[in-house]
Amino acid sequence: MTPAESTTHAAPSRRPHSYGPTTPHHESRFRRLGLPHRHGGRRALRTVLLSATAVVVLAACQTGPEGSGASDRVPDPAATRTPTGAPQMALVPAGAYLLGAADGPADERPVHTVRLDAFRLDRYPVTNADLARWANGKKEQLRNATGGQELPADPRMPREPDAVRDKDDRDLFVPADADGNSHLLRANGRFDVEKSYADHPATEVTWWGAYSYCRDRGARLPTEAEWEAAARGPEGRTYAWGEQEPNAERARYGAATGGTAPVNAHPEGATPLGIHDLAGNTYEWTSTLYRPYPYDGSDGREEVTYSAEERVTRGGAHDDEADALRGTYRSGYSREPQGGHHHIGFRCAADPRP
């Protein structure tokens, strides 16, 4: 569901009017509907109106509370559309991609080429509304969904004590009642979104939470190499949009802590493939353990484990300086995978369709 769709709610249904004796006006209404005026025309009209009302009521029941931006049903990603009407995921073609920077910090060197298979990547980061919809769809599989079931501190494994957890007690995300930087509300047995934040990127999600969300969607987190390839393209762009310096129309950066923007607020910062927010707003989890370049996906850095070893985040955040928006920037901060973070979000990747 797109940011625009996530806050759209069906209008409340109304009981059909009772119609008085037939007049020419009523008769013309029957004829427009293709209904006979005589022998039960009014009854037929009432049947049509009641059927239409039932459809409206059903639509309203499938939509979350007004202003929440959340519903219980996780939509099929293949049917989901972005605010512009384009498919949710962009196809990044197979090919050779430059990674790293010759004159950047040590962890960006050396420049090297990787060959990647084609893959799909979300055009927008996962939003708070998306996260709430997912969580509501699997409430019965979550622990601490209503709060108050805090875990004791464990110095061997930094944890979020009041996080929502999976059935194996692995932290997934931190709601607003446990961390003021979250915009996901945990109340009345469900998850809703703080007003005006439905289409902002979901934050305070652990690496395992991001991994689990994408897995449940039939997708995965992008590798670090895939993320950089999508952001820079085969030509090795400096920024997601090209070579022009960052500005307020292209990206969200230089803001106060927690000052995220809607994920579709910077169309001028999109890549040529129409992928938004790869620079600024939030860093994004990748599947990759933080290891030195050159990238080698077979050296263990793509191992899926629930551990304290740092995972790579890419893209820069709303409260970062412009330098962090470069497509080669790897020096993200505070990225412990068990923690939720105010400046880290995520998006999903997937293999091409058969």
C-alpha positions, 0 to 999 in steps of 0.5 A, a space after each residue: 500500500 502506498 503512502 497515499 493509499 494508507 490513509 484513505 478510508 471508506 466513507 461511512 455508509 448511510 441507510 437508503 432513503 424511503 421513497 414515496 409514491 411514484 412520480 415522473 422523477 422516480 420513474 426516470 430514476 428506475 429507467 436510468 437503472 434499467 429497472 421496471 417502474 411497475 410490478 416491484 420497481 421500488 423494491 428492485 431499486 431498494 435491493 440495488 441500494 442495499 447491495 451498494 451500501 453493503 459494499 461500502 460497509 465492507 470496504 470500511 471494515 477492511 480499513 483501519 481507524 480514521 487517522 491511523 494509517 494502519 489496517 490488519 491486512 498486509 497487501 500483496 506487494 505485486 498489486 501495490 502501487 506507488 503514489 505515481 501509479 508505478 509498480 512498487 518495485 523497480 527492476 535493477 538490471 544485471 551488469 557490472 557496477 562500481 563500488 567504493 571511492 578512490 578518495 573517500 574514507 578508508 572503509 570506502 576504498 578500494 574502488 572495485 567492480 562487482 557483477 550483479 544479477 538483476 534484482 528488484 528494489 522497493 521504490 520507497 522505504 517501508 513506512 510507518 503505515 506499512 509496519 503497523 499493517 504488518 504487525 497487526 497482521 501477525 499479532 498472534 505471533 508476537 510477544 510483548 505486543 501490548 507492552 509491559 513484558 520487559 526483559 532483563 538487561 543482558 550485557 552480552 547482547 544489547 537489547 531493547 527491554 520493552 521491544 515487540 519481539 517474535 516468538 523466539 524473543 528476538 527484538 523486532 521494533 520499538 513502539 512509541 510508548 517505549 521510545 519517543 522517536 518511534 511513531 508506532 502506537 501500541 494501544 487497545 490490542 493493536 498497532 496504529 500510527 501517530 497522526 501525520 506520520 503514516 507516510 514517513 519511513 519506519 524507524 526504531 526497527 531492529 535489523 532482525 525486524 527489517 529482515 523479518 518484515 521483508 521475509 514475510 513479504 516474500 522478499 529480502 533485504 538488499 545486500 550492500 552491493 545491491 544497495 550501492 548499485 541501485 543508488 549509483 547506477 552502472 555509471 557510478 553516480 556520486 548521488 542517487 540523482 546524479 552529480 548535482 550537490 544536495 539541496 532541500 528539493 532532492 533530500 532530507 538532511 541537516 534537520 533536527 533529530 526525528 525530523 523525517 519527511 514523507 517518503 515521497 517528498 523528494 521526487 527530484 532526488 529519485 534515481 533514473 529508475 524511479 527509486 526514492 529516498 536513497 539519499 537522506 531521510 533515514 539510513 537503511 539496513 542492508 543484509 550485509 555484515 560490516 566488513 572491509 571493502 572490496 565486497 565479497 558476498 561469499 566471505 561470510 558477510 551475507 550470513 543471516 544470524 541474530 548476533 551483535 555484529 554490526 550490519 551495514 547501513 547506507 544512505 545518510 539520515 535526516 540529521 546528517 550532513 550532506 557528505 553522508 548522502 554520497 552513494 559510497 558512504 559507509 560510515 553510518 553511526 549507531 547501527 547495533 542490529 539488536 537496537 531500534 534507531 531513530 535514523 535507520 529505516 529499510 526497504 526490501 529487495 527481491 529477485 526478478 519475477 520468473 
